[in-house]
Amino acid sequence: MRRVLIGATGAIVVATLVAGLGSTPAAAASKRSVVAAFYPIAYAAQQVGGARVTVSNLTPAGAEPHDLELSPAQMDRLLDADAVFVMGRGFQPAVEKAAQQRDGVTVDVLDGLPRVTDPHVWLDPVLMQGIVRAVQRGLTKADPKGASTYARNADALVARLEALDATFRTGLATCTRDLIVTAHEAFGHLAHRYGLRQQGVAGIDPSAEPDARRIAQLSDLVQKDGVTVVFTESLLSSRVADTLAREAGVKTETLDPLEGLSGARQAAGADYFSVMDTNLRKLRAALGCS
């Protein structure tokens, strides 16, 4: 099944959509089949692959990706694809285990990046460029004839990520506060890149339930550091974060870790860049940036 990221903008996606609308069955059959573990990788694969690929995102729109279990149909799709891209480092254990059974091109997009314990690298626009280049290399290996196309598309996407990095650097350069309290510790790379500190209600694994002591510690920290917002996530229950915010006397706001976008949001035009822009706006408001 061909998935198109509806919200994506720019010449690459326009070309993809136009090609898709006018393609014949033979043209569609000539596309390289690509399977991506979840949204950020699928987005990169579609942008870099353009009209030469059909991208399938294993994680359903709006679903939380960490504990994804594959259906038989998804397993078949993964095993038969021309190229498969996974996050690695235990981010999606079932997907990584299934990908090890393949003989074809399989890429762990964290290979080549600095060794990290936190796999949420896509929230750092600089590290996201490494994912784009890993996708470019994988697609080129699976489809050498498309090398120039993949290089051109990857260069364009990296240029947009460089511009996004510059926008974040400027937007977070002068702030009253530097501590962000988040539902789970997905924003460590982003925080490190732009001189912020992160404290998560849960750890890197969002399923970990914090105990009463942790909530009390965070409540004290929120009050001590003058934090005004506890950030929740759209794909996770906000119950614990709401409790923390209520105890500390602050408000809540949603900060999107971009682990998945609902179909409705994509249909409304949301994509990686629009969500990152929204995240920056919310961070600036919460941190009192000028």
C-alpha positions as CSV (number, residue, x, y, z in Angstrom):
1,M,0.0,0.0,0.0
2,R,1.4,3.4,-0.9
3,R,1.5,5.9,1.9
4,V,1.8,9.6,1.2
5,L,2.5,12.0,4.0
6,I,-0.3,14.4,3.2
7,G,1.0,17.3,5.3
8,A,4.5,17.4,3.8
9,T,5.3,20.6,1.9
10,G,7.9,21.5,-0.7
11,A,8.9,20.6,-4.2
12,I,9.9,17.0,-3.3
13,V,6.4,16.1,-2.1
14,V,4.6,18.0,-4.8
15,A,6.5,16.0,-7.3
16,T,5.7,12.8,-5.5
17,L,2.0,13.6,-5.4
18,V,1.8,14.6,-9.0
19,A,3.6,11.5,-10.0
20,G,1.4,9.4,-7.9
21,L,-1.8,10.9,-9.3
22,G,-0.7,10.3,-12.9
23,S,1.0,7.0,-12.5
24,T,0.0,3.8,-14.3
25,P,0.0,0.4,-12.6
26,A,3.3,-0.4,-14.3
27,A,4.9,2.8,-13.0
28,A,3.6,2.1,-9.5
29,A,5.0,-1.4,-9.7
30,S,8.4,0.0,-10.6
31,K,8.7,1.9,-7.4
32,R,10.9,0.6,-4.7
33,S,9.0,-0.7,-1.6
34,V,10.3,0.9,1.6
35,V,9.3,0.1,5.1
36,A,9.9,2.5,8.0
37,A,9.6,1.8,11.7
38,F,7.7,5.0,12.6
39,Y,6.8,8.5,11.6
40,P,10.1,10.5,11.6
41,I,11.9,7.8,9.6
42,A,8.9,7.4,7.2
43,Y,8.9,11.1,6.7
44,A,12.6,11.1,5.8
45,A,12.2,8.1,3.5
46,Q,9.3,9.7,1.6
47,Q,11.2,13.1,1.3
48,V,14.4,11.5,0.1
49,G,12.8,8.8,-2.0
50,G,10.3,11.0,-3.7
51,A,8.5,9.5,-6.7
52,R,10.9,6.5,-6.8
53,V,9.6,4.9,-3.6
54,T,6.4,3.7,-1.9
55,V,6.8,4.1,1.8
56,S,4.9,2.1,4.4
57,N,5.0,3.2,8.1
58,L,4.7,0.2,10.4
59,T,3.4,2.3,13.3
60,P,-0.3,3.3,12.6
61,A,-1.1,7.0,12.5
62,G,-1.5,8.3,16.0
63,A,-0.2,5.1,17.7
64,E,2.5,5.1,20.4
65,P,5.5,3.4,18.7
66,H,7.5,2.0,21.6
67,D,5.6,-1.2,22.3
68,L,4.5,-1.9,18.7
69,E,3.7,-5.5,17.9
70,L,3.7,-6.5,14.2
71,S,0.7,-8.1,12.6
72,P,1.3,-11.0,10.1
73,A,0.6,-8.6,7.2
74,Q,3.1,-6.1,8.6
75,M,5.7,-8.8,9.0
76,D,5.2,-9.9,5.4
77,R,5.6,-6.3,4.2
78,L,8.8,-5.9,6.2
79,L,10.3,-9.1,5.0
80,D,9.5,-8.4,1.3
81,A,10.5,-4.7,1.1
82,D,13.4,-3.5,-1.0
83,A,14.6,-1.4,2.0
84,V,13.8,-1.3,5.7
85,F,14.7,1.5,8.1
86,V,14.6,1.0,11.8
87,M,15.6,3.2,14.8
88,G,17.6,0.7,16.7
89,R,18.9,0.8,20.3
90,G,15.8,-1.0,21.6
91,F,13.4,1.8,20.6
92,Q,11.0,-0.8,19.0
93,P,12.2,-4.2,20.0
94,A,9.7,-6.2,18.0
95,V,10.5,-4.3,14.8
96,E,14.2,-4.6,15.3
97,K,14.0,-8.4,15.9
98,A,11.9,-8.8,12.8
99,A,14.3,-6.8,10.7
100,Q,17.1,-9.1,11.7
101,Q,15.4,-11.9,9.7
102,R,15.8,-10.1,6.4
103,D,18.3,-10.7,3.7
104,G,17.8,-7.4,1.9
105,V,18.8,-3.8,2.6
106,T,18.1,-3.0,6.3
107,V,19.4,0.2,7.9
108,D,19.6,1.1,11.5
109,V,19.4,4.9,11.2
110,L,21.4,5.4,14.4
111,D,24.5,3.8,12.9
112,G,27.0,6.5,12.2
113,L,25.6,8.8,14.9
114,P,27.3,9.3,18.2
115,R,26.7,6.4,20.6
116,V,23.6,7.4,22.6
117,T,21.4,5.7,25.2
118,D,18.5,8.0,24.2
119,P,17.2,7.1,20.7
120,H,15.1,10.3,20.4
121,V,17.6,11.9,18.0
122,W,15.1,13.1,15.5
123,L,14.0,16.0,17.8
124,D,17.5,17.5,17.3
125,P,17.5,19.0,13.8
126,V,21.3,18.4,13.6
127,L,21.1,14.8,14.5
128,M,18.0,14.4,12.2
129,Q,20.4,15.2,9.3
130,G,22.2,12.0,10.2
131,I,19.0,10.1,9.8
132,V,18.4,11.7,6.4
133,R,21.9,10.7,5.2
134,A,21.4,7.1,6.5
135,V,18.1,6.9,4.5
136,Q,19.9,8.3,1.4
137,R,22.6,5.6,1.7
138,G,20.1,2.8,2.2
139,L,17.9,3.9,-0.7
140,T,21.0,4.2,-2.9
141,K,22.1,0.7,-2.0
142,A,18.6,-0.7,-2.8
143,D,18.2,1.3,-6.0
144,P,21.6,2.5,-7.4
145,K,20.0,4.0,-10.5
146,G,18.2,6.5,-8.2
147,A,21.4,7.7,-6.6
148,S,21.3,11.2,-8.1
149,T,17.7,11.7,-7.2
150,Y,18.3,10.5,-3.6
151,A,21.3,12.8,-3.2
152,R,19.4,15.8,-4.6
153,N,16.4,15.2,-2.3
154,A,18.5,14.5,0.7
155,D,20.5,17.7,0.2
156,A,17.3,19.7,0.0
157,L,16.0,18.1,3.2
158,V,19.2,18.7,5.0
159,A,19.1,22.4,4.0
160,R,15.7,22.7,5.6
161,L,16.9,21.0,8.8
162,E,19.9,23.4,8.9
163,A,17.5,26.3,8.6
164,L,15.3,24.8,11.4
165,D,18.4,24.5,13.6
166,A,19.2,28.1,13.1
167,T,15.6,29.1,14.0
168,F,15.8,27.1,17.2
169,R,19.2,28.6,18.1
170,T,17.9,32.1,17.7
171,G,14.5,31.4,19.3
172,L,16.0,29.8,22.4
173,A,19.1,32.0,22.8
174,T,17.7,34.5,25.4
175,C,15.3,32.9,27.9
176,T,14.3,33.6,31.5
177,R,14.3,29.9,32.3
178,D,16.1,26.8,31.0
179,L,14.3,23.9,32.6
180,I,11.6,21.9,30.8
181,V,9.5,19.3,32.6
182,T,8.2,16.8,30.1
183,A,5.9,13.7,30.2
184,H,8.8,11.4,29.4
185,E,12.5,12.1,28.7
186,A,12.2,12.3,24.9
187,F,13.7,15.8,24.6
188,G,17.2,15.3,25.9
189,H,19.0,15.7,22.6
190,L,17.0,18.9,21.8
191,A,17.6,20.3,25.3
192,H,21.4,19.6,25.1
193,R,21.6,21.1,21.6
194,Y,20.1,24.4,22.7
195,G,21.4,24.8,26.3
196,L,18.3,23.6,28.1
197,R,17.7,21.1,31.0
198,Q,15.1,18.4,30.9
199,Q,13.4,16.6,33.7
200,G,10.9,13.8,32.7
201,V,7.9,12.7,34.8
202,A,8.8,9.3,33.3
203,G,12.1,8.2,32.0
204,I,13.1,7.5,28.4
205,D,10.6,4.6,28.5
206,P,7.2,6.3,28.7
207,S,5.5,3.3,30.2
208,A,7.5,3.6,33.4
209,E,5.2,4.8,36.2
210,P,6.9,7.4,38.5
211,D,6.4,6.9,42.2
212,A,5.1,9.4,44.7
213,R,8.6,10.4,45.7
214,R,9.5,11.3,42.1
215,I,6.4,13.4,41.8
216,A,7.2,15.2,45.1
217,Q,10.8,15.8,43.9
218,L,9.6,17.3,40.6
219,S,7.0,19.4,42.4
220,D,9.7,21.0,44.5
221,L,11.9,21.5,41.5
222,V,9.1,23.2,39.5
223,Q,8.5,25.6,42.3
224,K,12.2,26.2,43.0
225,D,13.1,26.9,39.4
226,G,10.0,29.0,38.6
227,V,8.7,26.5,36.0
228,T,5.3,27.7,34.6
229,V,4.4,24.7,32.4
230,V,4.5,20.9,32.7
231,F,4.5,19.5,29.2
232,T,2.3,16.5,28.3
233,E,2.1,14.4,25.1
234,S,-0.8,13.7,22.7
235,L,0.0,10.0,22.5
236,L,0.4,9.4,26.3
237,S,-2.0,9.7,29.2
238,S,-1.6,13.0,30.9
239,R,-2.9,11.8,34.3
240,V,0.5,11.9,36.1
241,A,1.7,15.1,34.5
242,D,-1.7,16.7,35.3
243,T,-1.2,15.6,39.0
244,L,2.2,17.1,39.1
245,A,1.0,20.4,37.5
246,R,-1.9,20.6,40.0
247,E,0.4,20.0,43.0
248,A,2.9,22.5,41.8
249,G,0.3,25.1,40.9
250,V,1.3,25.4,37.2
251,K,-0.4,24.8,33.9
252,T,0.0,22.0,31.3
253,E,0.8,22.2,27.6
254,T,1.3,19.6,24.9
255,L,4.9,19.2,23.6
256,D,5.0,16.8,20.7
257,P,7.8,14.2,20.6
258,L,6.9,13.5,17.0
259,E,6.7,9.7,17.5
260,G,3.5,9.6,15.5
261,L,1.0,11.9,13.9
262,S,-2.7,11.1,13.6
263,G,-4.3,10.8,10.3
264,A,-6.4,13.8,11.0
265,R,-3.4,16.0,11.8
266,Q,-1.6,14.9,8.7
267,A,-4.8,15.6,6.6
268,A,-4.8,19.1,8.2
269,G,-1.3,19.7,7.0
270,A,0.9,18.7,9.9
271,D,4.4,17.3,9.3
272,Y,7.8,17.2,10.9
273,F,8.6,20.8,10.3
274,S,5.2,22.3,11.2
275,V,5.3,20.3,14.5
276,M,8.8,21.4,15.3
277,D,7.8,25.0,14.7
278,T,4.9,24.6,17.1
279,N,7.2,23.0,19.7
280,L,9.5,25.9,19.4
281,R,6.7,28.4,19.9
282,K,5.5,26.6,23.0
283,L,9.0,26.3,24.4
284,R,9.6,30.0,24.0
285,A,6.4,30.8,25.8
286,A,7.1,28.4,28.7
287,L,10.7,29.5,29.1
288,G,10.0,33.2,28.8
289,C,12.2,33.8,25.8
290,S,12.6,37.2,24.2
